Amino acid sequence: MALLGGVVLCLLVLMVCVSVAGRALGDAAHSGMMGALGAWLLDLGVGPILGDFELVEAGIAFAIFAFLPLTQLSGVHARVDVFTSGMGPRVNNALATFWSVVMAVIIVLITWRLFVGMQDKIRYNETTYLIQFPIWWAYAASFAAAIATTIVSIYCAAMRVMGRRIA
């Protein structure tokens, strides 16, 4: 999942770069600074990618959910150890178990609500404003990644509750 999320993120970065470059070239062509080359570029339709922000929004949502299983499995969520660093390993293990269970519950709740939201988007045929792609596609991609996150989170919580160390 993390590799797929990384590929999507790289493609989004590339798309944004192309869109920004197209916007700059389009602006230069419209200003007349490029002469005949500018007119030729305008004829080609050089400019920003239509709906780039809509694709970024959908892609980033998927990428975030795609990175969560690896983050949970390896236990590398951001944390502040100011108070817990001085506590013993037994207390820290109990806290890690507690937070693993809390994370599993929260991820299950998020996954459920993503599913409900996706059903609403399908029912009402909602589409994006500019490129008119169905919004439920983004929900479905995020939901698939959230299912993987749910499985991993429940696994991690169960292992912690049974006293087995994961990461």
Summary of the structure (lengths in Angstrom):
residues: 167
radius of gyration: 22.4
end to end distance: 18.3
largest distance: 73.6
contacts: 463
relative contact order: 0.14
helix: 75%
strand: 1%
